[in-house]
Amino acid sequence: MAELPEVDLAQEDVDIKHGSSGDGGDVAPAVGAPVKEEAAEDAEAKPPTTTTERHISIQTKLEDLEMLVDLTGAGRKSCPLCPEDKFKACYSHKLRRHLQNLHWKVYVEFEGQRMCICHLPCRHLKNNLSTEQASGRLRAHYHCVVCSVTIARKTDMVSHLKRHVNKGETEASYSGGPDVLPEDHAPSGHVYEIMKELGTNVQLLPNYSTPQKSDTYFNRKMKANRQLVFCSLAVLAQERNPLECLDAFGATGIMGLQWAKHLRGAVKVTVNDISEACIKMIKENCKLNNIRVDGGPRGPRGPDGAGGEAQEVPINSVEVSKMDANVIMHLRPFDYIHLDPYGTAVNYLDAAFRNVRNLGIISVTSTDTSSLYAKSLNVTLRHYGCQIVRTEYYKELAARVVIATVARAAARCNKGIEVLLAVALEHFVLVVVRVLRGPSQADESAKKLRKLVHCQWCEARAFLRQGNLADDTLPCTCHGSLPGRTALQLGPLWSGPLFNTGFLRQMLLAAVQHNMDDIQPLVKTLICESECTTLKSLVHGAPSLVHGAPALTNQVECGVVIQTLQSGEEPGAADPPGKRKSGEDSGSIVKRLKLEASLEHPAFYYSLHRHSIRGMNMPKLNKFLQYLSEAGFRVSRTHFDPTGVRTDATLEQFKSVLTKYSVPTCTNSSGMCTSRQSVL
């Protein structure tokens, strides 16, 4: 027996196709009258449940699908899951065969419920689509039994259901009806799912994780990105106060709300989006977090401010604007701008640098990983103007591609950049730069854009200087020992450093202060990577000895390594009070600090698995880092690759150390060990 409300929905669809007006008092055609009367009687007997919200294409048995239409009666009948122009009305035996072979045969099963393929025009499309695009989107699809979203392909629906299982989501976690349009917002708490992140509550639609179906898109996997951006803003808020910051693509507004809720009066937050649905969602989330929207009610003043939690004094105020991101960045200056569009951000860089204040910060999040990770080379050339290939260090290559594009956009506005942070993880590439105003700063940044010479055989790499030949730049000899061309020119790329150690340490302090436990290990890895040292040596003060500054020691405070003078060289200990310190001593300390700051980390990294020796067991990664450090090289791990090693050793030196500490693999039962070393 099919779900009774589902029978009602199916009969309404049949009534429409037969020309019925659809009013409650109209009489249905004779073919479907018994079914509709039976559904009405059972609907009065049974209270509505959550299963009443399911689409008619979701059934448990084939008999339930066939009972959507009375196949026992005479005459022609229409398919309840196909429009009239796709499948015309036919007799019962042909309709039964159509339901079995088309709709039921390609179902997707989930927890006993089978989602049949649906051909009805029930996919809600965005208003900005043209007629041709809309007609192309109206094709066969499935209705998710959990969140009611519609997905075209069967494999995509299977992957979608697996994500629900991994997140522990069930049908009960979605209280709203199926296929709710973002524009048709129901009262608060009716169709929303409330999610909490970093102490900030946001209301989400059931289809929030599908960008094609919802303007208010929210990605749970970008939590690390949001926390990194928050920490960088917190560091800048300590330098200037108040700070005008912009979240150019608000969506649900969670990032701007986190800024306003935790940094309070130190920031003036502006959340912008071009979608009307997003603006409504952002204002609802402001009320949910007791944050006043500029231009809205100001709290308990007047007769409306008596009692209730909603009438408490607002934590902070947020300005919500509805316009194009390029327009608002041209109209107003900001100290901090965050760009996180869906895909690439190259279309908004010129507007961001045109009106940003001097020494301000621009953070760019790029989610077009297919083009940045060398999967769509034509898109990479079109958007970023760079030639790249898939390498072992492809993630750092992607970060340098984005920075090069940012530097060119800044140079067009007579501004330079200082890279503070560059992170490339599985789902995004985040770049945080400080803006330096002036043509000289722009020239200095432009000089750091160089071509990269990459050997396709051994993966040796080196930045190409002006006037050098490609074959003379690489340290390897593959171009002479192998026939054909082995070297490629990639780029232009950013050849400067990717991290600012002092800024990262302040970010770690901000992460500790705001209880961001998830992001602290990543920031510590970035600090070690910026200094090209291991975490163990960083904690024990080894960098001061490596950099030639024995007068400096490292102290750990709240997980942050701070360099201080030794106790025997306290400032003012040798000089009387009120007397200026001698220029020789102070100058030496300044020179040491400058020397340490100017010591850049080596470009790129080597993958331990990529250069492993065939027939040999490699040492553990931490052991191998220790061996390289004992050999006199700077070495650290990298966040780009869990098996990557950043070191100033050449590829030949890297392989020699790896060969020295690799152990032959036993290949026979008698215990004899043989080693076969592959030519790399």
VEXBA-231187 format. One record per residue (C-alpha): x, y, z negated. Coordinates in steps of 0.05 Angstrom, whole numbers, plus 5000, padded with zeros to 4 digits. Each point is the difference from the previous one (the first is absolute). Layout:
BEGIN
{{X Y Z}}
...
end
This chain:
BEGIN
{{5000 5000 5000}}
{{5030 5067 5019}}
{{5005 5058 4952}}
{{4932 5032 5002}}
{{5021 5073 5007}}
{{5046 4978 5057}}
{{4938 4972 5036}}
{{4968 5068 4990}}
{{5059 5036 5031}}
{{5002 4952 5058}}
{{4925 5009 5013}}
{{5008 5076 4999}}
{{5053 4992 5054}}
{{4952 4958 5041}}
{{4945 5051 4990}}
{{5043 5055 5027}}
{{5018 4960 5062}}
{{4926 4986 5013}}
{{4982 5074 4995}}
{{4971 5001 4930}}
{{5000 5068 4966}}
{{5030 4970 4936}}
{{4950 5031 4951}}
{{4980 4962 4939}}
{{4927 4995 5021}}
{{5012 4977 5072}}
{{4984 4929 5019}}
{{5058 4959 5025}}
{{4995 4959 5064}}
{{4967 4933 4995}}
{{5065 4962 5009}}
{{5031 5026 4935}}
{{4938 5011 4959}}
{{5003 4936 4957}}
{{5072 5011 4983}}
{{4989 5072 4979}}
{{4940 4982 4957}}
{{5040 4944 4966}}
{{5058 5048 4988}}
{{4954 5052 4970}}
{{4969 4949 4952}}
{{5068 4975 4976}}
{{5027 5071 4994}}
{{4945 5016 4951}}
{{5015 4937 4960}}
{{5075 5008 4995}}
{{5036 5062 4975}}
{{5054 5030 5044}}
{{5071 4974 4989}}
{{5068 5016 5028}}
{{4990 4951 5056}}
{{4945 5044 5029}}
{{5054 5047 5025}}
{{5032 4948 5045}}
{{4995 5007 5074}}
{{4956 4950 5038}}
{{5061 4972 5035}}
{{5025 4971 4933}}
{{4966 4933 4987}}
{{5016 4935 4963}}
{{4970 4949 5050}}
{{4982 4997 5073}}
{{4927 4990 4981}}
{{5001 5067 4964}}
{{5025 5034 5063}}
{{4947 4966 5043}}
{{4945 5020 4951}}
{{5014 5073 5015}}
{{4954 4989 5060}}
{{4940 4954 5002}}
{{5024 4948 5050}}
{{4938 4957 4992}}
{{4953 5051 5032}}
{{4987 5008 5074}}
{{5023 5055 5045}}
{{5066 5036 5011}}
{{5040 5023 4940}}
{{5059 5048 4992}}
{{5065 4984 4965}}
{{5004 5035 4931}}
{{5076 5010 5008}}
{{5003 5026 5072}}
{{4971 5063 5031}}
{{4947 4994 5055}}
{{5047 5022 5055}}
{{5051 4946 4982}}
{{4954 4941 4989}}
{{4929 5003 5027}}
{{4942 4965 4968}}
{{4995 4926 5016}}
{{4965 4936 4978}}
{{5014 4964 4935}}
{{5045 4945 5025}}
{{5046 5049 5036}}
{{5002 5048 4941}}
{{5018 4942 4953}}
{{5057 4980 5045}}
{{5023 5073 5003}}
{{5001 5007 4924}}
{{5039 4935 4992}}
{{5052 5009 5055}}
{{5013 5075 4994}}
{{4985 5027 4931}}
{{5008 4939 4956}}
{{5059 4968 5035}}
{{5050 5056 4986}}
{{4982 5014 4928}}
{{5048 5019 4944}}
{{4988 4964 4934}}
{{5012 5031 4931}}
{{4977 4969 4935}}
{{4944 4961 5033}}
{{4975 5059 5040}}
{{5009 4998 5075}}
{{5007 5066 5038}}
{{4974 4990 5070}}
{{5020 5044 5058}}
{{4953 5059 5010}}
{{4987 5039 5064}}
{{4953 5053 4973}}
{{5020 5073 5004}}
{{5010 5005 4925}}
{{5072 5025 4999}}
{{5000 5071 4973}}
{{5047 5042 5042}}
{{5030 5068 4986}}
{{4965 5061 5028}}
{{5061 5024 5038}}
{{5001 4940 5048}}
{{4979 5012 5071}}
{{4946 4960 5035}}
{{5050 4956 5037}}
{{5038 4985 4936}}
{{4936 4985 4962}}
{{4976 4951 5053}}
{{5068 4965 4997}}
{{4996 4993 4925}}
{{4930 4969 5001}}
{{5021 4928 5009}}
{{4994 4934 4962}}
{{5020 5003 4927}}
{{4994 4968 4931}}
{{4970 5027 4937}}
{{5043 4990 4938}}
{{4962 4964 4945}}
{{5040 5038 4946}}
{{5003 5072 5021}}
{{4952 5001 5060}}
{{5051 5030 5047}}
{{4997 4979 5073}}
{{5061 4970 5034}}
{{5004 4980 5073}}
{{5050 4943 5002}}
{{4994 4934 4963}}
{{5074 4998 4980}}
{{4994 5071 4972}}
{{4940 4979 4959}}
{{5038 4941 4972}}
{{5058 5045 4981}}
{{4951 5050 4970}}
{{4969 4946 4956}}
{{5069 4977 4977}}
{{5014 5071 4976}}
{{4936 4998 4960}}
{{5021 4934 4969}}
{{5070 5027 4983}}
{{4971 5061 4967}}
{{4949 4958 4961}}
{{4941 5036 5031}}
{{4932 4968 5006}}
{{4932 5022 5024}}
{{4983 5025 4931}}
{{5055 5053 5003}}
{{4962 5037 5054}}
{{4934 5027 4974}}
{{4981 5039 5062}}
{{4960 4979 5060}}
{{5033 4977 5065}}
{{5026 5047 5053}}
{{4992 5065 4961}}
{{5020 5060 5041}}
{{5051 5047 4968}}
{{4954 5058 5015}}
{{4941 4970 4963}}
{{5025 5003 4929}}
{{4954 4970 4948}}
{{4999 5026 4928}}
{{5063 4992 4960}}
{{5011 4929 4974}}
{{4954 4968 5051}}
{{5042 4983 5060}}
{{5069 5016 4974}}
{{5054 4957 4970}}
{{5040 5037 4947}}
{{5075 4987 5000}}
{{5050 5028 4950}}
{{5073 5015 5016}}
{{5048 5039 4957}}
{{4944 5022 4954}}
{{4959 5028 5058}}
{{4932 4973 5020}}
{{4977 5000 5072}}
{{4935 4977 5031}}
{{5008 4956 5061}}
{{4952 4975 5053}}
{{4996 4925 5010}}
{{5035 5005 5067}}
{{5056 5046 4974}}
{{5055 4953 5023}}
{{4980 5000 5074}}
{{5024 5064 5034}}
{{4956 4988 5062}}
{{4937 4997 4958}}
{{5011 5054 4947}}
{{5028 5070 5002}}
{{5014 4996 4925}}
{{5055 4949 5010}}
{{5037 4976 4938}}
{{5059 4952 4999}}
{{5017 4965 4935}}
{{5068 4980 5027}}
{{5022 5073 5004}}
{{5004 5007 4925}}
{{5076 5002 5001}}
{{4997 5055 5052}}
{{4953 5042 4958}}
{{5043 4993 4938}}
{{5064 5019 5037}}
{{4965 5062 5028}}
{{4974 5017 4930}}
{{5070 4995 4970}}
{{5030 5044 5054}}
{{4946 5053 4987}}
{{5012 4996 4925}}
{{5074 5015 5011}}
{{4985 5060 5043}}
{{4949 5025 4948}}
{{5057 5006 4951}}
{{5037 5048 5046}}
{{4943 5049 5015}}
{{4935 5013 4966}}
{{4944 5004 5021}}
{{5008 4956 5061}}
{{4954 5002 5060}}
{{4994 4930 5029}}
{{4959 4972 5057}}
{{4974 4930 5013}}
{{4986 5010 5074}}
{{4961 4934 5009}}
{{4959 4991 4938}}
{{4954 4941 5018}}
{{4975 4980 4931}}
{{5042 5055 4967}}
{{5036 4954 4952}}
{{5069 5029 5012}}
{{4979 5072 4988}}
{{4959 4980 4940}}
{{5060 4965 4969}}
{{5042 5063 5010}}
{{4948 5044 4967}}
{{4984 4953 4943}}
{{5071 4985 4977}}
{{5038 5064 5018}}
{{4944 5046 4976}}
{{5016 5074 5006}}
{{5068 4990 5032}}
{{4967 4988 5068}}
{{4946 5031 5042}}
{{4973 4943 5041}}
{{4965 5006 5068}}
{{4969 4937 5029}}
{{4983 5004 5073}}
{{4963 4955 5049}}
{{4963 5011 5065}}
{{4945 4949 4986}}
{{4936 5022 4966}}
{{4992 4931 4968}}
{{5069 5007 4969}}
{{4985 5069 4973}}
{{4937 4973 4965}}
{{5040 4942 4972}}
{{5055 5045 4974}}
{{4951 5045 4964}}
{{4966 4940 4969}}
{{5067 4974 4976}}
{{5017 5069 4971}}
{{4936 4996 4957}}
{{5018 4929 4980}}
{{5068 5023 4973}}
{{4974 5065 4968}}
{{5037 5044 5049}}
{{4967 5063 5024}}
{{4995 5015 5075}}
{{5018 5072 5016}}
{{4934 5035 5013}}
{{4961 4950 4959}}
{{4972 5005 4929}}
{{5050 5022 4948}}
{{4981 4953 4942}}
{{4963 5016 4935}}
{{4987 5074 5013}}
{{4927 5020 5002}}
{{4938 4960 4983}}
{{5022 4942 5043}}
{{5061 4986 4958}}
{{4967 4971 4939}}
{{5022 4930 4980}}
{{5019 4939 5041}}
{{5066 4975 5024}}
{{4990 5028 5070}}
{{4997 5071 4971}}
{{5067 4997 4965}}
{{5055 5049 5016}}
{{5031 4978 5066}}
{{5070 4972 4999}}
{{5021 5039 5061}}
{{4972 5029 5064}}
{{5009 4974 5070}}
{{4987 5037 5065}}
{{4965 4957 5052}}
{{5004 5023 5072}}
{{4969 4973 5064}}
{{5043 5016 5060}}
{{5053 4972 5045}}
{{5067 4987 4965}}
{{5038 5042 5051}}
{{4953 5059 4989}}
{{5006 5003 4925}}
{{5075 4993 5002}}
{{5004 5059 5049}}
{{4953 5043 4959}}
{{5032 4993 4931}}
{{5069 4989 4971}}
{{5013 4942 4953}}
{{5057 4977 4955}}
{{4985 4926 5009}}
{{4967 4967 5059}}
{{4983 4926 5006}}
{{4983 4971 5068}}
{{4968 4931 5001}}
{{4959 4993 5064}}
{{4977 4934 5028}}
{{5060 4981 5042}}
{{5055 5049 5019}}
{{5008 5071 4972}}
{{5039 5030 5058}}
{{4939 5042 5022}}
{{5001 5038 4934}}
{{5074 5013 4987}}
{{5004 5066 5038}}
{{4942 5030 4961}}
{{5029 4975 4934}}
{{5068 5032 5010}}
{{4971 5064 5029}}
{{4972 5026 4934}}
{{5033 4960 4944}}
{{5037 5042 4948}}
{{5075 5000 4993}}
{{5028 4943 4958}}
{{4932 4967 5003}}
{{4989 4926 5012}}
{{4965 4963 5056}}
{{4985 4926 4992}}
{{4981 4960 5062}}
{{4968 4930 4999}}
{{5000 4962 5065}}
{{4959 4936 5005}}
{{5013 4986 5074}}
{{5047 4944 4982}}
{{4992 4965 5067}}
{{5035 5057 5037}}
{{5050 5014 4944}}
{{5020 4927 4992}}
{{5014 4992 5075}}
{{4938 4961 5018}}
{{4972 5053 5047}}
{{5060 5033 5032}}
{{4960 5043 5049}}
{{4961 5030 4941}}
{{5065 5014 4963}}
{{5028 5038 5060}}
{{4935 5038 5010}}
{{4990 5021 4928}}
{{5071 5007 4972}}
{{5043 5007 5063}}
{{5047 4944 4977}}
{{5026 4937 5030}}
{{5004 4942 4951}}
{{5003 4924 4999}}
{{4986 4948 4947}}
{{5061 4994 4955}}
{{5016 4970 4932}}
{{4996 5071 4971}}
{{4935 5018 5036}}
{{4967 5031 4938}}
{{5055 5050 4988}}
{{5000 5013 5075}}
{{4927 5018 4994}}
{{5013 5048 4943}}
{{5055 5035 5039}}
{{4954 5005 5061}}
{{4947 5036 4958}}
{{5052 5046 4968}}
{{5028 5018 5068}}
{{4931 5020 5024}}
{{4989 5041 4937}}
{{5067 5035 5009}}
{{4984 5019 5071}}
{{4933 5029 4979}}
{{5034 5040 4945}}
{{5054 5025 5048}}
{{4947 5027 5048}}
{{4978 5045 4942}}
{{5072 5021 4984}}
{{5000 4957 4938}}
{{5044 4944 4975}}
{{4985 4940 4956}}
{{5032 4964 4941}}
{{4977 4928 4995}}
{{4980 4984 4929}}
{{4970 4931 5010}}
{{4988 4950 5056}}
{{4962 4935 4986}}
{{4979 4948 5051}}
{{4957 4944 4973}}
{{4954 4950 5033}}
{{4941 5047 5013}}
{{5029 5070 5005}}
{{5061 5044 5008}}
{{5004 5058 4951}}
{{5048 5059 5010}}
{{5006 5058 4951}}
{{5041 5060 5022}}
{{5015 5068 4971}}
{{4993 5060 5047}}
{{5060 5046 5008}}
{{4985 5065 5036}}
{{5047 5032 5049}}
{{5031 4987 5069}}
{{5066 4977 4969}}
{{4964 4947 4959}}
{{4964 4978 5063}}
{{5066 4994 5037}}
{{5029 4957 4945}}
{{4941 4953 5002}}
{{5002 4996 5076}}
{{5073 4980 4998}}
{{4981 4938 4960}}
{{4958 4973 5058}}
{{5044 4950 5036}}
{{4996 4939 5044}}
{{5013 4932 4969}}
{{5042 4948 5035}}
{{4975 4929 4985}}
{{5032 4935 5021}}
{{4948 4949 5021}}
{{5046 4941 4986}}
{{5028 5011 4931}}
{{4955 5058 4978}}
{{5058 5047 4985}}
{{4978 5072 4999}}
{{5030 5070 4999}}
{{4976 5071 5013}}
{{5025 5028 5066}}
{{5039 5065 4995}}
{{5003 5050 5056}}
{{5051 4983 5054}}
{{5008 4927 4979}}
{{4986 4940 5044}}
{{4951 4948 4974}}
{{5049 4942 5004}}
{{5054 5040 4962}}
{{4953 5016 4943}}
{{4983 4930 4978}}
{{5050 4965 4954}}
{{4985 4932 5032}}
{{5032 4973 5064}}
{{4939 4966 5029}}
{{5001 5046 5061}}
{{5068 4972 5020}}
{{4992 4927 4983}}
{{4930 4989 5029}}
{{4975 5012 5070}}
{{4949 5055 5013}}
{{4980 5059 4958}}
{{4991 4985 4926}}
{{4992 5070 4972}}
{{4937 5043 5000}}
{{4989 5073 4985}}
{{4942 5011 4952}}
{{4968 5063 4976}}
{{5012 5058 4991}}
{{4996 4984 4926}}
{{5013 5036 4934}}
{{5072 4986 4981}}
{{5000 5034 4932}}
{{4984 4972 4931}}
{{4931 4972 4984}}
{{4999 5015 4926}}
{{5015 5055 4950}}
{{5024 4968 4935}}
{{4983 5058 4954}}
{{4930 5005 5028}}
{{4989 4925 4992}}
{{5022 5002 4928}}
{{4949 5054 4986}}
{{4948 4959 5035}}
{{5016 4941 4955}}
{{4992 5045 4939}}
{{4932 5022 5027}}
{{4980 4928 5011}}
{{5019 4983 4928}}
{{4963 5061 4974}}
{{4935 4983 5036}}
{{5004 4924 4985}}
{{5010 4977 5072}}
{{5029 4932 4984}}
{{4988 4972 5070}}
{{5043 5051 5035}}
{{5059 5004 4951}}
{{5038 4938 5027}}
{{4996 5029 5071}}
{{5026 5068 4978}}
{{5058 4967 4963}}
{{5017 4961 5062}}
{{4999 5065 5040}}
{{5047 5033 4950}}
{{5050 4942 5005}}
{{4993 5001 5076}}
{{5013 5075 5003}}
{{5066 4992 4961}}
{{5015 4932 5033}}
{{5010 4965 4934}}
{{4968 4943 4963}}
{{4952 5011 4943}}
{{5047 4966 4951}}
{{5059 5045 5017}}
{{4955 5061 5000}}
{{4977 4987 4929}}
{{5070 4985 4975}}
{{5030 5064 5028}}
{{5041 4970 5057}}
{{4981 5054 5052}}
{{5040 5053 4962}}
{{5062 4958 5007}}
{{4987 4984 5073}}
{{4990 5073 5018}}
{{5063 5022 4965}}
{{4967 5037 4943}}
{{5024 4968 4935}}
{{4978 5061 4960}}
{{4927 4983 5014}}
{{4960 4945 4965}}
{{4931 4973 5013}}
{{4946 4998 4948}}
{{4932 4967 5007}}
{{4941 5040 4975}}
{{4929 4973 5012}}
{{5028 4956 5054}}
{{5035 5059 5035}}
{{5075 5001 5008}}
{{5027 5070 4983}}
{{5072 5021 5009}}
{{5030 5038 4941}}
{{5069 5022 4978}}
{{5040 4955 4954}}
{{5001 5018 4927}}
{{5072 5022 5003}}
{{4985 5052 5053}}
{{4939 5035 4973}}
{{4991 5070 5030}}
{{5026 5050 4952}}
{{5037 4951 4957}}
{{5069 5026 5021}}
{{4979 5072 5011}}
{{4977 5048 4945}}
{{4927 5019 4998}}
{{4981 5057 5046}}
{{5061 4991 5044}}
{{4990 4980 5073}}
{{5026 4931 5017}}
{{5063 4999 5041}}
{{4988 4998 5075}}
{{5045 4941 5010}}
{{4960 4954 4954}}
{{4932 5022 5023}}
{{5021 4998 5073}}
{{5025 4929 4993}}
{{4932 4978 4972}}
{{4963 5035 5055}}
{{5045 4968 5052}}
{{4988 4932 4971}}
{{4925 5009 5000}}
{{5002 5025 5071}}
{{5044 4942 5020}}
{{4950 4951 4970}}
{{4941 5035 5033}}
{{5033 5001 5068}}
{{5018 4927 4998}}
{{4947 4972 5046}}
{{4977 4928 5001}}
{{5020 4958 5061}}
{{4951 5000 5057}}
{{4960 4936 5012}}
{{5008 4932 4968}}
{{5016 4927 5016}}
{{4951 4943 4991}}
{{5032 4942 4962}}
{{4958 4948 5037}}
{{5014 5030 5068}}
{{5075 4990 4992}}
{{4998 4934 4963}}
{{5049 4946 5022}}
{{4971 4937 5030}}
{{5015 4939 4958}}
{{5019 5041 4938}}
{{4962 5017 4937}}
{{5001 5075 4987}}
{{5012 5028 4931}}
{{4942 5032 4963}}
{{4987 5073 5017}}
{{5021 5028 4932}}
{{5063 4958 5002}}
{{5016 5023 5070}}
{{4992 5073 4978}}
{{5049 4987 4945}}
{{5050 4969 5048}}
{{4996 5060 5047}}
{{5008 5048 4942}}
{{5062 4961 4976}}
{{5029 5005 5070}}
{{4999 5076 4993}}
{{4937 5018 5040}}
{{4940 5042 4979}}
{{4939 4955 4999}}
{{4927 5002 4981}}
{{4934 4968 5015}}
{{4949 5034 5044}}
{{4925 5007 4995}}
{{4994 4992 5075}}
{{5017 4926 4998}}
{{5000 4953 4940}}
{{5060 4963 5030}}
{{5035 5063 5025}}
{{5067 5026 4975}}
{{5021 5073 5008}}
{{5075 5006 5001}}
{{5056 5042 5030}}
{{5035 4936 5023}}
{{5002 4987 5075}}
{{4965 4941 5029}}
{{5065 4961 5007}}
{{5017 5012 4927}}
{{4929 4982 4980}}
{{5006 4933 5036}}
{{5068 4985 4972}}
{{4976 5007 4928}}
{{4938 4959 5016}}
{{5042 4945 5031}}
{{5048 4999 4941}}
{{4946 4987 4949}}
{{4955 4954 5040}}
{{4999 4926 4982}}
{{4996 4944 5053}}
{{4935 4961 5003}}
{{5000 4925 4988}}
{{4972 4966 5063}}
{{5008 4925 4985}}
{{4983 4952 4944}}
{{5072 4982 4984}}
{{5013 5070 4973}}
{{5045 5023 5056}}
{{4989 5073 5016}}
{{5007 5030 5068}}
{{4995 5073 5021}}
{{4982 5027 5067}}
{{5014 5073 5007}}
{{4960 5036 5053}}
{{5031 5054 5042}}
{{4965 5065 4983}}
end
